[in-house]
Amino acid sequence: MIIIGIGTAVSISSAVVRGYESMAVQMRTAIVKNQCIMLANQLASVDYLNNPTNAIVNARIDMITSIYGGRILIVDEDYKIIKDTFDLDKGKYMLSSIVIDCFGGTEYSHYDADNDIVEMAVTITSTEEPESEVIGVMLTSFSTKEIANIRKTLERNETLVLGVSIIVIVVVGLWASWLLVRPFKKITSAIDAMEIEPISVYDYYETQQITDAFNRLIDKVNTMEESRQEFVSNVSHELKTPLASIKVLADSLMMNPDADIEQYKEFMKDISEEVTRENAIISDLLSLVSMDKNIEGLNIQKVNINDLIDLVVKRLKPIADLANVELIVESFKNVEAEVDETKLTQIITNITENAIKYNKPEGGWVRITLNADHQYMYLTISDSGIGIPKEAQERIFDRFYRVDKSHSREIGGTGLGLAITKSAINMHKGAIRVSSVENEGTTFSIRIPLIHIA
């Protein structure tokens, strides 16, 4: 601000001085030239070039040179100086380029700023036939010292005004800078304090935008922190629960050395199931970590999606029959896509298995629909199950999140299936969304590019 202010002040003051000088010289030149033109016409009308002793004309010439502090030379058509107000060059010949050009019809005017004079050449044209014939040249020079003196006075005043202006600009600039930067210092202090709390610095529009952006970032950080804490808590709980069960079962056996073989078998079966459950949780966690860090990558190959769905349905049919759930497959066309076969199998299996588990007790159904266009394949998995509450639909892809925690043990699973599913879809540059109505059913819609985008 200070640099711009000083630069502007210097430019304006300099422009004022230069503007005055230029305007004053132009006005003085125009006035003198007008006088010279009228004098040239008078010279032609009284045939002064042949009678340079005309007292009236000489008096006027002397008056003009006296008023404007100048010098006039009159040159006839033989390039001879017949009049010199300084009486220095009278009778001499003037063969300069200016005079020659002037006889050719080109008048001349020049401001010599170094010597503070204006020089000009005006044609003297005949008043008789042929008219406009150049019969002589009037060379005029006049002083601009008066203009130069005023210019110097302006320059002195300019220096004084400019000095005061610079002081004012520096003071105002420093004050304005302090005033403008103060809100940013508040923001910086709030950030340096590392307090995960919203800040409020709404001094003006720019700080309002930064404050809003920072507060949005804080909300995201808080949300991530809450998710992290919840995730850690869920992991701890899910991993400790099977271990606690195993410890209880093992302690029971150790405290009862006389237990019969049947009781041993029952307890060992329970221990084996808990170990299996613990292993499943750890495997799913490792899968999530590898997907988050993109360690595994994708083993892309061209896969017939229709055949893949049929294979998944064949594997899950015994589970569906046991739950009395009908599996329905609808394919509108034969679809081939560049995908990771293992991960796509996992995607379809996780959603379909959940649809079977959370279906109606009797007579439910799960429908898998496949379609495609020139760019994407569309996979829809619908069921007639218990549905998902609206407030829970945004969180079903969170890790360890369960809609109904009270039935999580009896239904089974690790609570990581949908999180793994979404990660696998994201790796394929695809998208998944869910729509559900409680007690009516749920639909998962998946879109994956037919050609893998690296």
Secondary structure as a PSIPRED ss2 file (coil, helix, strand):
# PSIPRED VFORMAT (PSIPRED V4.0)

   1 M C   1.000  0.000  0.000
   2 I H   0.000  1.000  0.000
   3 I H   0.000  1.000  0.000
   4 I H   0.000  1.000  0.000
   5 G H   0.000  1.000  0.000
   6 I H   0.000  1.000  0.000
   7 G H   0.000  1.000  0.000
   8 T H   0.000  1.000  0.000
   9 A H   0.000  1.000  0.000
  10 V H   0.000  1.000  0.000
  11 S H   0.000  1.000  0.000
  12 I H   0.000  1.000  0.000
  13 S H   0.000  1.000  0.000
  14 S H   0.000  1.000  0.000
  15 A H   0.000  1.000  0.000
  16 V H   0.000  1.000  0.000
  17 V H   0.000  1.000  0.000
  18 R H   0.000  1.000  0.000
  19 G H   0.000  1.000  0.000
  20 Y H   0.000  1.000  0.000
  21 E H   0.000  1.000  0.000
  22 S H   0.000  1.000  0.000
  23 M H   0.000  1.000  0.000
  24 A H   0.000  1.000  0.000
  25 V H   0.000  1.000  0.000
  26 Q H   0.000  1.000  0.000
  27 M H   0.000  1.000  0.000
  28 R H   0.000  1.000  0.000
  29 T H   0.000  1.000  0.000
  30 A H   0.000  1.000  0.000
  31 I H   0.000  1.000  0.000
  32 V H   0.000  1.000  0.000
  33 K H   0.000  1.000  0.000
  34 N H   0.000  1.000  0.000
  35 Q H   0.000  1.000  0.000
  36 C H   0.000  1.000  0.000
  37 I H   0.000  1.000  0.000
  38 M H   0.000  1.000  0.000
  39 L H   0.000  1.000  0.000
  40 A H   0.000  1.000  0.000
  41 N H   0.000  1.000  0.000
  42 Q H   0.000  1.000  0.000
  43 L H   0.000  1.000  0.000
  44 A H   0.000  1.000  0.000
  45 S H   0.000  1.000  0.000
  46 V C   1.000  0.000  0.000
  47 D C   1.000  0.000  0.000
  48 Y C   1.000  0.000  0.000
  49 L C   1.000  0.000  0.000
  50 N C   1.000  0.000  0.000
  51 N C   1.000  0.000  0.000
  52 P C   1.000  0.000  0.000
  53 T C   1.000  0.000  0.000
  54 N C   1.000  0.000  0.000
  55 A H   0.000  1.000  0.000
  56 I H   0.000  1.000  0.000
  57 V H   0.000  1.000  0.000
  58 N H   0.000  1.000  0.000
  59 A H   0.000  1.000  0.000
  60 R H   0.000  1.000  0.000
  61 I H   0.000  1.000  0.000
  62 D H   0.000  1.000  0.000
  63 M H   0.000  1.000  0.000
  64 I H   0.000  1.000  0.000
  65 T H   0.000  1.000  0.000
  66 S H   0.000  1.000  0.000
  67 I H   0.000  1.000  0.000
  68 Y H   0.000  1.000  0.000
  69 G C   1.000  0.000  0.000
  70 G E   0.000  0.000  1.000
  71 R E   0.000  0.000  1.000
  72 I E   0.000  0.000  1.000
  73 L E   0.000  0.000  1.000
  74 I E   0.000  0.000  1.000
  75 V E   0.000  0.000  1.000
  76 D E   0.000  0.000  1.000
  77 E C   1.000  0.000  0.000
  78 D C   1.000  0.000  0.000
  79 Y C   1.000  0.000  0.000
  80 K E   0.000  0.000  1.000
  81 I E   0.000  0.000  1.000
  82 I E   0.000  0.000  1.000
  83 K E   0.000  0.000  1.000
  84 D E   0.000  0.000  1.000
  85 T C   1.000  0.000  0.000
  86 F C   1.000  0.000  0.000
  87 D C   1.000  0.000  0.000
  88 L C   1.000  0.000  0.000
  89 D C   1.000  0.000  0.000
  90 K C   1.000  0.000  0.000
  91 G C   1.000  0.000  0.000
  92 K C   1.000  0.000  0.000
  93 Y E   0.000  0.000  1.000
  94 M C   1.000  0.000  0.000
  95 L C   1.000  0.000  0.000
  96 S C   1.000  0.000  0.000
  97 S H   0.000  1.000  0.000
  98 I H   0.000  1.000  0.000
  99 V H   0.000  1.000  0.000
 100 I H   0.000  1.000  0.000
 101 D H   0.000  1.000  0.000
 102 C H   0.000  1.000  0.000
 103 F H   0.000  1.000  0.000
 104 G C   1.000  0.000  0.000
 105 G C   1.000  0.000  0.000
 106 T C   1.000  0.000  0.000
 107 E C   1.000  0.000  0.000
 108 Y E   0.000  0.000  1.000
 109 S E   0.000  0.000  1.000
 110 H E   0.000  0.000  1.000
 111 Y E   0.000  0.000  1.000
 112 D E   0.000  0.000  1.000
 113 A C   1.000  0.000  0.000
 114 D C   1.000  0.000  0.000
 115 N C   1.000  0.000  0.000
 116 D C   1.000  0.000  0.000
 117 I E   0.000  0.000  1.000
 118 V E   0.000  0.000  1.000
 119 E E   0.000  0.000  1.000
 120 M E   0.000  0.000  1.000
 121 A E   0.000  0.000  1.000
 122 V E   0.000  0.000  1.000
 123 T E   0.000  0.000  1.000
 124 I E   0.000  0.000  1.000
 125 T E   0.000  0.000  1.000
 126 S C   1.000  0.000  0.000
 127 T C   1.000  0.000  0.000
 128 E C   1.000  0.000  0.000
 129 E C   1.000  0.000  0.000
 130 P C   1.000  0.000  0.000
 131 E C   1.000  0.000  0.000
 132 S C   1.000  0.000  0.000
 133 E C   1.000  0.000  0.000
 134 V E   0.000  0.000  1.000
 135 I E   0.000  0.000  1.000
 136 G E   0.000  0.000  1.000
 137 V E   0.000  0.000  1.000
 138 M E   0.000  0.000  1.000
 139 L E   0.000  0.000  1.000
 140 T E   0.000  0.000  1.000
 141 S E   0.000  0.000  1.000
 142 F E   0.000  0.000  1.000
 143 S E   0.000  0.000  1.000
 144 T C   1.000  0.000  0.000
 145 K H   0.000  1.000  0.000
 146 E H   0.000  1.000  0.000
 147 I H   0.000  1.000  0.000
 148 A H   0.000  1.000  0.000
 149 N H   0.000  1.000  0.000
 150 I H   0.000  1.000  0.000
 151 R H   0.000  1.000  0.000
 152 K H   0.000  1.000  0.000
 153 T H   0.000  1.000  0.000
 154 L H   0.000  1.000  0.000
 155 E H   0.000  1.000  0.000
 156 R H   0.000  1.000  0.000
 157 N H   0.000  1.000  0.000
 158 E H   0.000  1.000  0.000
 159 T H   0.000  1.000  0.000
 160 L H   0.000  1.000  0.000
 161 V H   0.000  1.000  0.000
 162 L H   0.000  1.000  0.000
 163 G H   0.000  1.000  0.000
 164 V H   0.000  1.000  0.000
 165 S H   0.000  1.000  0.000
 166 I H   0.000  1.000  0.000
 167 I H   0.000  1.000  0.000
 168 V H   0.000  1.000  0.000
 169 I H   0.000  1.000  0.000
 170 V H   0.000  1.000  0.000
 171 V H   0.000  1.000  0.000
 172 V H   0.000  1.000  0.000
 173 G H   0.000  1.000  0.000
 174 L H   0.000  1.000  0.000
 175 W H   0.000  1.000  0.000
 176 A H   0.000  1.000  0.000
 177 S H   0.000  1.000  0.000
 178 W H   0.000  1.000  0.000
 179 L H   0.000  1.000  0.000
 180 L H   0.000  1.000  0.000
 181 V H   0.000  1.000  0.000
 182 R H   0.000  1.000  0.000
 183 P H   0.000  1.000  0.000
 184 F H   0.000  1.000  0.000
 185 K H   0.000  1.000  0.000
 186 K H   0.000  1.000  0.000
 187 I H   0.000  1.000  0.000
 188 T H   0.000  1.000  0.000
 189 S H   0.000  1.000  0.000
 190 A H   0.000  1.000  0.000
 191 I H   0.000  1.000  0.000
 192 D H   0.000  1.000  0.000
 193 A C   1.000  0.000  0.000
 194 M C   1.000  0.000  0.000
 195 E C   1.000  0.000  0.000
 196 I C   1.000  0.000  0.000
 197 E C   1.000  0.000  0.000
 198 P C   1.000  0.000  0.000
 199 I C   1.000  0.000  0.000
 200 S C   1.000  0.000  0.000
 201 V C   1.000  0.000  0.000
 202 Y C   1.000  0.000  0.000
 203 D C   1.000  0.000  0.000
 204 Y C   1.000  0.000  0.000
 205 Y H   0.000  1.000  0.000
 206 E H   0.000  1.000  0.000
 207 T H   0.000  1.000  0.000
 208 Q H   0.000  1.000  0.000
 209 Q H   0.000  1.000  0.000
 210 I H   0.000  1.000  0.000
 211 T H   0.000  1.000  0.000
 212 D H   0.000  1.000  0.000
 213 A H   0.000  1.000  0.000
 214 F H   0.000  1.000  0.000
 215 N H   0.000  1.000  0.000
 216 R H   0.000  1.000  0.000
 217 L H   0.000  1.000  0.000
 218 I H   0.000  1.000  0.000
 219 D H   0.000  1.000  0.000
 220 K H   0.000  1.000  0.000
 221 V H   0.000  1.000  0.000
 222 N H   0.000  1.000  0.000
 223 T H   0.000  1.000  0.000
 224 M H   0.000  1.000  0.000
 225 E H   0.000  1.000  0.000
 226 E H   0.000  1.000  0.000
 227 S H   0.000  1.000  0.000
 228 R H   0.000  1.000  0.000
 229 Q H   0.000  1.000  0.000
 230 E H   0.000  1.000  0.000
 231 F H   0.000  1.000  0.000
 232 V H   0.000  1.000  0.000
 233 S H   0.000  1.000  0.000
 234 N H   0.000  1.000  0.000
 235 V H   0.000  1.000  0.000
 236 S H   0.000  1.000  0.000
 237 H H   0.000  1.000  0.000
 238 E H   0.000  1.000  0.000
 239 L H   0.000  1.000  0.000
 240 K H   0.000  1.000  0.000
 241 T H   0.000  1.000  0.000
 242 P H   0.000  1.000  0.000
 243 L H   0.000  1.000  0.000
 244 A H   0.000  1.000  0.000
 245 S H   0.000  1.000  0.000
 246 I H   0.000  1.000  0.000
 247 K H   0.000  1.000  0.000
 248 V H   0.000  1.000  0.000
 249 L H   0.000  1.000  0.000
 250 A H   0.000  1.000  0.000
 251 D H   0.000  1.000  0.000
 252 S H   0.000  1.000  0.000
 253 L H   0.000  1.000  0.000
 254 M H   0.000  1.000  0.000
 255 M H   0.000  1.000  0.000
 256 N C   1.000  0.000  0.000
 257 P C   1.000  0.000  0.000
 258 D C   1.000  0.000  0.000
 259 A C   1.000  0.000  0.000
 260 D C   1.000  0.000  0.000
 261 I H   0.000  1.000  0.000
 262 E H   0.000  1.000  0.000
 263 Q H   0.000  1.000  0.000
 264 Y H   0.000  1.000  0.000
 265 K H   0.000  1.000  0.000
 266 E H   0.000  1.000  0.000
 267 F H   0.000  1.000  0.000
 268 M H   0.000  1.000  0.000
 269 K H   0.000  1.000  0.000
 270 D H   0.000  1.000  0.000
 271 I H   0.000  1.000  0.000
 272 S H   0.000  1.000  0.000
 273 E H   0.000  1.000  0.000
 274 E H   0.000  1.000  0.000
 275 V H   0.000  1.000  0.000
 276 T H   0.000  1.000  0.000
 277 R H   0.000  1.000  0.000
 278 E H   0.000  1.000  0.000
 279 N H   0.000  1.000  0.000
 280 A H   0.000  1.000  0.000
 281 I H   0.000  1.000  0.000
 282 I H   0.000  1.000  0.000
 283 S H   0.000  1.000  0.000
 284 D H   0.000  1.000  0.000
 285 L H   0.000  1.000  0.000
 286 L H   0.000  1.000  0.000
 287 S H   0.000  1.000  0.000
 288 L H   0.000  1.000  0.000
 289 V H   0.000  1.000  0.000
 290 S H   0.000  1.000  0.000
 291 M H   0.000  1.000  0.000
 292 D H   0.000  1.000  0.000
 293 K C   1.000  0.000  0.000
 294 N C   1.000  0.000  0.000
 295 I C   1.000  0.000  0.000
 296 E C   1.000  0.000  0.000
 297 G C   1.000  0.000  0.000
 298 L C   1.000  0.000  0.000
 299 N C   1.000  0.000  0.000
 300 I E   0.000  0.000  1.000
 301 Q E   0.000  0.000  1.000
 302 K E   0.000  0.000  1.000
 303 V E   0.000  0.000  1.000
 304 N E   0.000  0.000  1.000
 305 I H   0.000  1.000  0.000
 306 N H   0.000  1.000  0.000
 307 D H   0.000  1.000  0.000
 308 L H   0.000  1.000  0.000
 309 I H   0.000  1.000  0.000
 310 D H   0.000  1.000  0.000
 311 L H   0.000  1.000  0.000
 312 V H   0.000  1.000  0.000
 313 V H   0.000  1.000  0.000
 314 K H   0.000  1.000  0.000
 315 R H   0.000  1.000  0.000
 316 L H   0.000  1.000  0.000
 317 K H   0.000  1.000  0.000
 318 P H   0.000  1.000  0.000
 319 I H   0.000  1.000  0.000
 320 A H   0.000  1.000  0.000
 321 D H   0.000  1.000  0.000
 322 L H   0.000  1.000  0.000
 323 A C   1.000  0.000  0.000
 324 N C   1.000  0.000  0.000
 325 V E   0.000  0.000  1.000
 326 E E   0.000  0.000  1.000
 327 L E   0.000  0.000  1.000
 328 I E   0.000  0.000  1.000
 329 V E   0.000  0.000  1.000
 330 E E   0.000  0.000  1.000
 331 S E   0.000  0.000  1.000
 332 F C   1.000  0.000  0.000
 333 K C   1.000  0.000  0.000
 334 N C   1.000  0.000  0.000
 335 V C   1.000  0.000  0.000
 336 E E   0.000  0.000  1.000
 337 A E   0.000  0.000  1.000
 338 E E   0.000  0.000  1.000
 339 V E   0.000  0.000  1.000
 340 D E   0.000  0.000  1.000
 341 E H   0.000  1.000  0.000
 342 T H   0.000  1.000  0.000
 343 K H   0.000  1.000  0.000
 344 L H   0.000  1.000  0.000
 345 T H   0.000  1.000  0.000
 346 Q H   0.000  1.000  0.000
 347 I H   0.000  1.000  0.000
 348 I H   0.000  1.000  0.000
 349 T H   0.000  1.000  0.000
 350 N H   0.000  1.000  0.000
 351 I H   0.000  1.000  0.000
 352 T H   0.000  1.000  0.000
 353 E H   0.000  1.000  0.000
 354 N H   0.000  1.000  0.000
 355 A H   0.000  1.000  0.000
 356 I H   0.000  1.000  0.000
 357 K H   0.000  1.000  0.000
 358 Y C   1.000  0.000  0.000
 359 N C   1.000  0.000  0.000
 360 K C   1.000  0.000  0.000
 361 P C   1.000  0.000  0.000
 362 E C   1.000  0.000  0.000
 363 G C   1.000  0.000  0.000
 364 G E   0.000  0.000  1.000
 365 W E   0.000  0.000  1.000
 366 V E   0.000  0.000  1.000
 367 R E   0.000  0.000  1.000
 368 I E   0.000  0.000  1.000
 369 T E   0.000  0.000  1.000
 370 L E   0.000  0.000  1.000
 371 N E   0.000  0.000  1.000
 372 A E   0.000  0.000  1.000
 373 D C   1.000  0.000  0.000
 374 H C   1.000  0.000  0.000
 375 Q C   1.000  0.000  0.000
 376 Y E   0.000  0.000  1.000
 377 M E   0.000  0.000  1.000
 378 Y E   0.000  0.000  1.000
 379 L E   0.000  0.000  1.000
 380 T E   0.000  0.000  1.000
 381 I E   0.000  0.000  1.000
 382 S E   0.000  0.000  1.000
 383 D E   0.000  0.000  1.000
 384 S C   1.000  0.000  0.000
 385 G C   1.000  0.000  0.000
 386 I C   1.000  0.000  0.000
 387 G C   1.000  0.000  0.000
 388 I C   1.000  0.000  0.000
 389 P C   1.000  0.000  0.000
 390 K H   0.000  1.000  0.000
 391 E H   0.000  1.000  0.000
 392 A H   0.000  1.000  0.000
 393 Q C   1.000  0.000  0.000
 394 E C   1.000  0.000  0.000
 395 R C   1.000  0.000  0.000
 396 I C   1.000  0.000  0.000
 397 F C   1.000  0.000  0.000
 398 D C   1.000  0.000  0.000
 399 R C   1.000  0.000  0.000
 400 F C   1.000  0.000  0.000
 401 Y C   1.000  0.000  0.000
 402 R C   1.000  0.000  0.000
 403 V C   1.000  0.000  0.000
 404 D C   1.000  0.000  0.000
 405 K H   0.000  1.000  0.000
 406 S H   0.000  1.000  0.000
 407 H H   0.000  1.000  0.000
 408 S H   0.000  1.000  0.000
 409 R H   0.000  1.000  0.000
 410 E H   0.000  1.000  0.000
 411 I H   0.000  1.000  0.000
 412 G C   1.000  0.000  0.000
 413 G C   1.000  0.000  0.000
 414 T C   1.000  0.000  0.000
 415 G C   1.000  0.000  0.000
 416 L C   1.000  0.000  0.000
 417 G H   0.000  1.000  0.000
 418 L H   0.000  1.000  0.000
 419 A H   0.000  1.000  0.000
 420 I H   0.000  1.000  0.000
 421 T H   0.000  1.000  0.000
 422 K H   0.000  1.000  0.000
 423 S H   0.000  1.000  0.000
 424 A H   0.000  1.000  0.000
 425 I H   0.000  1.000  0.000
 426 N H   0.000  1.000  0.000
 427 M H   0.000  1.000  0.000
 428 H C   1.000  0.000  0.000
 429 K C   1.000  0.000  0.000
 430 G C   1.000  0.000  0.000
 431 A E   0.000  0.000  1.000
 432 I E   0.000  0.000  1.000
 433 R E   0.000  0.000  1.000
 434 V E   0.000  0.000  1.000
 435 S E   0.000  0.000  1.000
 436 S E   0.000  0.000  1.000
 437 V E   0.000  0.000  1.000
 438 E C   1.000  0.000  0.000
 439 N C   1.000  0.000  0.000
 440 E C   1.000  0.000  0.000
 441 G E   0.000  0.000  1.000
 442 T E   0.000  0.000  1.000
 443 T E   0.000  0.000  1.000
 444 F E   0.000  0.000  1.000
 445 S E   0.000  0.000  1.000
 446 I E   0.000  0.000  1.000
 447 R E   0.000  0.000  1.000
 448 I E   0.000  0.000  1.000
 449 P E   0.000  0.000  1.000
 450 L C   1.000  0.000  0.000
 451 I C   1.000  0.000  0.000
 452 H C   1.000  0.000  0.000
 453 I C   1.000  0.000  0.000
 454 A C   1.000  0.000  0.000
